[in-house]
Amino acid sequence: MTEVTLPAGSLLFHGTIEPFEGALEPGIDGVTWFADTPAIAQTYIPRSGLTVYFSTESLVQPSKDKHIQEVQRLVGLNFDLDKVKWGRLGKAQSYAVPDEEPWSTSGIGAQHDLWRAVYDAENEQKALEAERMELAQALRRGDDLGMGMDEARARYVELAREILDKAEDAGAADDAYRANMGAWEREVEKRLFDLGYEPWRRSPGRPGNHSWEFHVSGDTVLGPGGAAEGRLYIARPIRPLKLWSFARGESDLQNLQYHNIEGFQRAKEKGYDGVLIDDFAQSEEWGNYMHLSVGLFPATIDDLDVTVVPATYEEIQTDNYSTEAYPDEVQPYLAGLLPRYRNPQNPSRRSKARRLKAKLNRGQTTDLAALKRKLMR
């Protein structure tokens, strides 16, 4: 282990979405963590409290899911939930087409009528099958059916024919429904695109049924690129701080240094103000992003000059680690306090590959040659 002195006046940053008031509070490890740049600190502010994923198909029917209802309100698809008949599993079995255009017009509103024809034909087929089964069981038991045996057998055969006819009706209705089923989906997707949303995953086999990602804060579905508001704590020590460094220039995801609670306790007992470790931020762009973190013990927090500003999740820009919440230019400096330390704050080729592969999977690019060139930089 190495002893490190953090000079008075050094900049430290802590990002959070937690609602606590007053001074910074330590976690269960007894330490409050800081980064040396706002960009790193703000990756610890979740973009939202919840991320939900829906297919377009799931957005064009009434739902008990409050987040689907919120997205439907965003695109103007307003079902009267009081008029919905729900099945046992909570799925809408029948519902009224919204009165507003374009949902009520023939081209789009017809989709519901076609779906209802499928539903009715299938239910009639099931009723006939149940009647035939009941008749067959009664014949086996020798029940008094109020008709002769020949008449009962004739009815059984007739039911079989009616079931086949209803199956054909249901099949024809389903073909008509599927031929027109994209009308509502296309309108919903058009409106999502107009609002600025992009599919999380495109559906090449069925263009009208992409998958969509929505960030949620509380009960509110955030707009495209939206992020829940958190806070950025900007701290400057009013005196030099003595840190016990566990950092080695590399870290093992199977043996994370921030789990070393016993080591932190030993450093505290030896009179250190805090610790310095190799850490990992979770970046949407870069994946696991290695950086250095300073962990301060509760008694040291009183020796910080702290300013708090509103902040949201922002992606790491490796040429300048400033953010909208802290626009002054800033660069990582903690590695410079350690002799012969390999600065980890450069995304590895593996990180780049992961990021570029994610873009390819989401359909955001198809230029494989360009991807290879970027990867080899």
C-alpha positions as CSV (number, residue, x, y, z in Angstrom):
1,M,0.0,0.0,0.0
2,T,1.1,3.6,-0.6
3,E,0.5,6.7,1.3
4,V,-0.8,9.6,-0.8
5,T,-1.3,13.3,0.1
6,L,-4.2,15.1,-1.5
7,P,-3.4,18.8,-1.5
8,A,-5.7,21.3,0.0
9,G,-8.0,22.9,-2.6
10,S,-8.0,19.8,-4.8
11,L,-11.3,19.3,-6.7
12,L,-13.4,16.3,-5.8
13,F,-16.8,15.4,-7.3
14,H,-19.7,13.3,-6.0
15,G,-22.8,12.6,-8.1
16,T,-26.0,11.3,-6.6
17,I,-29.8,11.0,-7.1
18,E,-30.4,10.1,-3.5
19,P,-32.8,12.4,-1.7
20,F,-30.9,12.9,1.5
21,E,-30.6,16.4,3.0
22,G,-27.6,18.2,4.5
23,A,-24.1,16.8,4.6
24,L,-22.9,13.9,2.5
25,E,-23.6,10.5,4.1
26,P,-21.4,7.4,3.8
27,G,-22.6,4.1,2.4
28,I,-22.7,0.8,4.2
29,D,-18.9,0.6,3.7
30,G,-18.5,3.7,5.9
31,V,-16.9,5.7,3.1
32,T,-18.1,8.6,0.9
33,W,-16.7,8.3,-2.6
34,F,-15.5,11.0,-4.9
35,A,-14.1,11.2,-8.5
36,D,-11.6,13.8,-9.8
37,T,-13.9,14.9,-12.6
38,P,-17.5,15.8,-12.8
39,A,-18.0,13.6,-15.9
40,I,-17.0,10.5,-13.9
41,A,-19.1,11.5,-10.9
42,Q,-22.2,12.1,-13.0
43,T,-22.2,8.6,-14.4
44,Y,-23.2,7.6,-10.9
45,I,-26.4,9.6,-11.3
46,P,-28.8,7.1,-13.0
47,R,-30.4,8.4,-16.2
48,S,-33.7,7.4,-14.7
49,G,-35.1,5.5,-11.7
50,L,-36.4,2.9,-14.1
51,T,-35.9,1.9,-17.8
52,V,-38.8,0.0,-19.5
53,Y,-38.9,-1.7,-22.9
54,F,-42.0,-2.1,-25.1
55,S,-42.7,-3.4,-28.6
56,T,-44.9,-1.3,-30.8
57,E,-47.5,-4.0,-30.8
58,S,-47.8,-3.8,-27.0
59,L,-48.5,0.0,-27.3
60,V,-51.6,-0.2,-29.5
61,Q,-53.9,-2.1,-27.1
62,P,-55.3,-1.1,-23.7
63,S,-53.1,-2.1,-20.8
64,K,-53.1,-2.0,-17.1
65,D,-49.4,-1.1,-17.1
66,K,-49.1,2.6,-16.1
67,H,-46.0,3.1,-18.2
68,I,-47.7,1.8,-21.4
69,Q,-50.6,4.1,-20.5
70,E,-48.2,7.1,-20.2
71,V,-46.6,6.3,-23.6
72,Q,-50.0,6.0,-25.2
73,R,-50.9,9.5,-23.8
74,L,-47.7,10.8,-25.3
75,V,-48.8,9.6,-28.8
76,G,-52.4,10.6,-28.3
77,L,-53.9,7.1,-28.2
78,N,-56.4,7.4,-25.3
79,F,-58.4,4.4,-24.5
80,D,-61.4,4.6,-22.2
81,L,-60.3,2.0,-19.6
82,D,-63.7,1.9,-18.0
83,K,-65.0,0.3,-21.2
84,V,-62.3,-2.4,-21.4
85,K,-63.2,-6.0,-20.7
86,W,-60.2,-7.6,-19.1
87,G,-59.3,-11.3,-19.3
88,R,-58.1,-13.4,-16.4
89,L,-54.4,-12.6,-17.2
90,G,-55.1,-8.9,-17.3
91,K,-55.1,-8.7,-21.1
92,A,-57.7,-6.6,-22.9
93,Q,-60.3,-8.9,-24.5
94,S,-62.6,-6.1,-25.9
95,Y,-62.5,-2.4,-25.9
96,A,-63.9,0.7,-27.6
97,V,-61.9,2.4,-30.4
98,P,-60.9,5.9,-29.3
99,D,-63.1,8.6,-30.8
100,E,-60.2,10.8,-31.9
101,E,-58.8,10.8,-35.3
102,P,-56.9,9.1,-36.8
103,W,-57.7,6.1,-34.6
104,S,-61.4,6.2,-35.3
105,T,-61.0,6.5,-39.1
106,S,-61.8,3.5,-41.3
107,G,-58.2,2.7,-42.2
108,I,-57.0,2.5,-38.6
109,G,-60.2,1.9,-36.7
110,A,-61.0,-1.1,-38.9
111,Q,-58.1,-2.9,-37.2
112,H,-60.1,-3.3,-34.0
113,D,-63.2,-4.5,-35.9
114,L,-61.1,-7.1,-37.7
115,W,-59.5,-8.2,-34.4
116,R,-63.0,-8.5,-32.9
117,A,-64.1,-10.7,-35.8
118,V,-61.1,-13.1,-35.0
119,Y,-62.0,-13.0,-31.3
120,D,-65.7,-13.8,-31.9
121,A,-65.0,-16.6,-34.4
122,E,-62.5,-18.2,-32.0
123,N,-64.9,-18.0,-29.1
124,E,-67.8,-19.5,-31.1
125,Q,-65.5,-22.3,-32.2
126,K,-64.6,-23.0,-28.5
127,A,-68.3,-23.0,-27.6
128,L,-69.1,-25.6,-30.3
129,E,-66.1,-27.7,-29.2
130,A,-67.4,-27.6,-25.6
131,E,-70.9,-28.6,-26.7
132,R,-69.5,-31.5,-28.8
133,M,-67.4,-32.7,-25.8
134,E,-70.4,-32.5,-23.5
135,L,-72.5,-34.5,-26.0
136,A,-69.8,-37.1,-26.4
137,Q,-69.5,-37.6,-22.6
138,A,-73.3,-37.8,-22.3
139,L,-73.4,-40.5,-25.0
140,R,-70.8,-42.5,-23.2
141,R,-72.7,-42.3,-19.9
142,G,-76.0,-43.2,-21.5
143,D,-77.7,-40.0,-20.3
144,D,-81.2,-39.2,-21.3
145,L,-80.7,-36.5,-23.9
146,G,-84.3,-36.0,-24.8
147,M,-83.6,-37.3,-28.3
148,G,-83.0,-40.6,-30.0
149,M,-79.6,-42.1,-30.4
150,D,-79.6,-41.5,-34.1
151,E,-80.5,-37.9,-33.7
152,A,-77.8,-37.5,-31.0
153,R,-75.2,-39.0,-33.3
154,A,-76.4,-36.7,-36.2
155,R,-76.0,-33.7,-33.9
156,Y,-72.5,-34.8,-33.0
157,V,-71.5,-35.0,-36.7
158,E,-73.2,-31.6,-37.3
159,L,-71.2,-30.0,-34.5
160,A,-68.0,-31.4,-36.0
161,R,-68.9,-29.7,-39.4
162,E,-69.8,-26.4,-37.7
163,I,-66.5,-26.4,-35.8
164,L,-64.6,-26.8,-39.1
165,D,-66.6,-24.0,-40.6
166,K,-65.8,-21.7,-37.6
167,A,-62.2,-22.6,-37.8
168,E,-62.2,-21.5,-41.4
169,D,-64.0,-18.3,-40.4
170,A,-61.5,-17.6,-37.7
171,G,-58.6,-18.2,-40.1
172,A,-60.0,-15.9,-42.7
173,A,-60.7,-13.2,-40.1
174,D,-57.1,-13.6,-38.8
175,D,-55.7,-13.2,-42.3
176,A,-57.7,-10.0,-42.7
177,Y,-56.6,-8.8,-39.3
178,R,-52.9,-9.4,-40.0
179,A,-53.2,-7.8,-43.4
180,N,-54.3,-4.6,-41.7
181,M,-52.7,-5.0,-38.3
182,G,-49.8,-2.6,-39.1
183,A,-52.1,0.5,-39.4
184,W,-52.1,1.4,-35.7
185,E,-48.5,0.3,-35.2
186,R,-47.3,2.5,-38.1
187,E,-49.2,5.5,-36.7
188,V,-47.7,5.0,-33.2
189,E,-44.2,4.6,-34.6
190,K,-44.6,7.7,-36.7
191,R,-45.7,9.7,-33.7
192,L,-42.8,8.4,-31.6
193,F,-40.3,9.3,-34.3
194,D,-41.9,12.8,-34.5
195,L,-41.4,13.2,-30.8
196,G,-37.7,12.4,-31.2
197,Y,-37.6,8.8,-30.0
198,E,-35.5,6.2,-31.8
199,P,-36.1,2.4,-31.6
200,W,-33.9,0.6,-29.1
201,R,-33.9,-2.3,-31.4
202,R,-35.3,-2.3,-35.0
203,S,-37.4,-5.3,-36.3
204,P,-36.1,-6.1,-39.8
205,G,-38.7,-8.8,-40.3
206,R,-41.6,-6.6,-39.3
207,P,-40.9,-2.9,-39.7
208,G,-44.0,-1.9,-37.8
209,N,-43.0,-3.6,-34.6
210,H,-39.7,-2.1,-33.3
211,S,-38.7,-2.3,-29.6
212,W,-38.5,1.0,-27.7
213,E,-36.6,2.1,-24.6
214,F,-38.2,4.6,-22.3
215,H,-36.6,6.2,-19.2
216,V,-38.9,6.8,-16.2
217,S,-38.6,9.2,-13.3
218,G,-41.3,8.6,-10.7
219,D,-44.4,7.9,-12.8
220,T,-43.3,10.1,-15.6
221,V,-41.9,8.8,-18.9
222,L,-39.0,11.1,-19.8
223,G,-38.7,12.6,-23.3
224,P,-36.0,11.5,-25.8
225,G,-32.6,12.0,-24.1
226,G,-34.3,13.0,-20.9
227,A,-32.7,12.3,-17.6
228,A,-33.8,12.4,-14.0
229,E,-32.4,15.3,-12.0
230,G,-29.8,14.6,-9.3
231,R,-27.1,16.6,-7.6
232,L,-23.4,17.1,-8.1
233,Y,-21.4,17.8,-5.0
234,I,-18.2,19.9,-5.7
235,A,-15.8,19.6,-2.8
236,R,-12.4,21.1,-1.9
237,P,-10.4,20.0,1.1
238,I,-9.6,22.9,3.4
239,R,-6.4,21.0,4.5
240,P,-4.1,18.3,2.9
241,L,-5.7,14.9,3.3
242,K,-3.7,11.7,4.0
243,L,-4.9,8.8,1.9
244,W,-4.1,5.1,2.0
245,S,-3.8,4.0,-1.7
246,F,-4.9,0.5,-2.7
247,A,-4.7,1.5,-6.4
248,R,-2.3,-0.6,-8.7
249,G,-3.2,0.8,-12.1
250,E,-5.5,-2.1,-12.8
251,S,-8.5,-3.7,-11.1
252,D,-10.2,-7.1,-11.2
253,L,-13.9,-7.2,-11.8
254,Q,-13.9,-10.4,-9.9
255,N,-12.2,-8.8,-6.9
256,L,-13.4,-5.2,-6.7
257,Q,-11.4,-2.9,-4.5
258,Y,-14.4,-1.0,-3.2
259,H,-15.5,-4.2,-1.5
260,N,-12.3,-4.1,0.7
261,I,-14.2,-2.9,3.8
262,E,-11.7,-4.5,6.2
263,G,-8.9,-2.6,4.4
264,F,-10.8,0.7,4.7
265,Q,-11.3,0.0,8.4
266,R,-7.6,-0.6,9.0
267,A,-6.8,2.7,7.2
268,K,-9.3,4.5,9.4
269,E,-7.7,3.0,12.5
270,K,-4.3,4.1,11.4
271,G,-5.5,7.7,11.3
272,Y,-5.9,8.2,7.5
273,D,-8.5,10.6,6.2
274,G,-9.5,8.2,3.5
275,V,-8.5,5.7,0.8
276,L,-7.7,5.8,-2.9
277,I,-8.8,2.9,-5.1
278,D,-9.1,1.7,-8.7
279,D,-12.8,1.9,-9.5
280,F,-15.3,1.3,-12.3
281,A,-18.0,3.6,-13.5
282,Q,-20.9,2.3,-15.6
283,S,-21.0,4.2,-18.8
284,E,-23.7,3.7,-21.4
285,E,-21.2,4.6,-24.1
286,W,-18.1,2.9,-22.8
287,G,-19.3,0.1,-20.5
288,N,-17.1,-0.5,-17.5
289,Y,-15.0,2.6,-17.4
290,M,-12.0,2.4,-15.1
291,H,-11.0,5.4,-13.0
292,L,-9.6,6.4,-9.6
293,S,-11.8,7.1,-6.6
294,V,-11.2,8.8,-3.3
295,G,-13.1,7.5,-0.4
296,L,-13.3,9.8,2.7
297,F,-14.2,8.8,6.2
298,P,-17.1,10.6,8.0
299,A,-14.8,12.7,10.2
300,T,-13.1,14.1,7.1
301,I,-16.3,15.4,5.5
302,D,-16.3,18.3,7.9
303,D,-13.0,19.4,6.4
304,L,-14.5,19.9,2.9
305,D,-15.7,23.1,1.4
306,V,-18.8,21.9,-0.5
307,T,-21.0,23.3,-3.2
308,V,-24.1,21.5,-4.6
309,V,-25.5,22.1,-8.0
310,P,-28.4,20.3,-10.0
311,A,-27.0,17.6,-12.3
312,T,-28.1,14.7,-14.5
313,Y,-26.4,11.7,-16.1
314,E,-23.9,12.9,-18.8
315,E,-21.8,10.7,-21.0
316,I,-18.0,10.8,-20.6
317,Q,-16.1,12.8,-23.2
318,T,-12.5,11.7,-23.0
319,D,-11.1,15.0,-24.4
320,N,-12.7,17.1,-21.7
321,Y,-14.2,15.8,-18.6
322,S,-16.4,18.9,-17.9
323,T,-20.2,18.7,-17.9
324,E,-23.1,21.1,-18.2
325,A,-23.4,21.1,-14.4
326,Y,-19.6,22.0,-14.1
327,P,-18.6,23.6,-17.4
328,D,-15.1,24.6,-16.4
329,E,-12.4,22.6,-18.2
330,V,-11.1,19.8,-16.0
331,Q,-8.9,16.7,-16.4
332,P,-8.2,13.7,-14.2
333,Y,-5.4,14.3,-11.8
334,L,-5.4,11.6,-9.2
335,A,-3.1,9.3,-11.2
336,G,-0.5,12.0,-11.0
337,L,-0.3,11.6,-7.3
338,L,1.0,8.0,-7.6
339,P,4.5,7.2,-8.8
340,R,4.8,4.8,-11.7
341,Y,1.0,4.5,-12.0
342,R,-0.5,3.5,-15.3
343,N,-3.3,5.9,-16.0
344,P,-6.4,3.7,-16.6
345,Q,-8.6,6.5,-17.8
346,N,-8.5,5.5,-21.5
347,P,-11.1,3.2,-22.9
348,S,-9.6,-0.1,-23.9
349,R,-10.0,-1.6,-27.4
350,R,-12.4,-4.1,-25.8
351,S,-14.6,-1.2,-24.5
352,K,-14.7,0.3,-28.0
353,A,-15.6,-3.0,-29.5
354,R,-18.5,-3.4,-27.0
355,R,-19.7,0.1,-27.8
356,L,-19.6,-0.3,-31.5
357,K,-21.2,-3.7,-31.4
358,A,-24.1,-2.3,-29.4
359,K,-24.6,0.4,-32.1
360,L,-24.6,-2.3,-34.8
361,N,-27.1,-4.4,-32.8
362,R,-29.4,-1.4,-32.4
363,G,-29.3,-0.8,-36.1
364,Q,-27.7,2.6,-35.7
365,T,-25.0,1.8,-38.2
366,T,-24.4,-0.8,-40.9
367,D,-21.0,0.4,-42.2
368,L,-18.8,-2.5,-41.0
369,A,-15.6,-1.1,-42.6
370,A,-16.1,2.2,-40.7
371,L,-16.5,0.2,-37.5
372,K,-13.3,-1.6,-38.0
373,R,-11.4,1.6,-38.7
374,K,-12.7,3.1,-35.5
375,L,-11.8,0.0,-33.5
376,M,-8.2,0.0,-34.7
377,R,-7.6,3.7,-33.7
